[in-house]
Amino acid sequence: MSCPQSRSQSWLQKTPAIRRYTFRISWAIFAFVVLSLGLSYWSFHGFHPRGIFAYFFAVLPAIAIISALVSGGMYLSEETDEFQRHLFVQSILWGVGGIMVLTSVWGWLQLYINISHFFTIWTFPFFLVFQSVSWQVLRWRNR
């Protein structure tokens, strides 16, 4: 005899669309981290490509970022629950807002205080952190 699921845990359910999104985004983030760390390691150990190779190696992590963004779009098209899509879109907006605030404050601090330059390669990881945290908070709040 199965017990019906309590209402308090229904927000924890993972739909097939969320499972596919989690799989795709995990591989995209894994590729981004491996490519970023690998290229950074090589550059610190004397590997400095020139010409067309420099462009090629610079674009490789961006391909992983594109695949992460595409996986988010695919999730939005695959998710059948309108409310879950709404929460995901809200989390994207919070992620964009968070990264805009972070870079703006950092820019003003660079102007007035002698702090280090904000490296724009950190924009996407910070966006993912803001978006992921806000998605979980939104899902928890609306459970």
Order of alpha helices (4+ residues) and beta strands (2+ residues): alpha-alpha-alpha-alpha
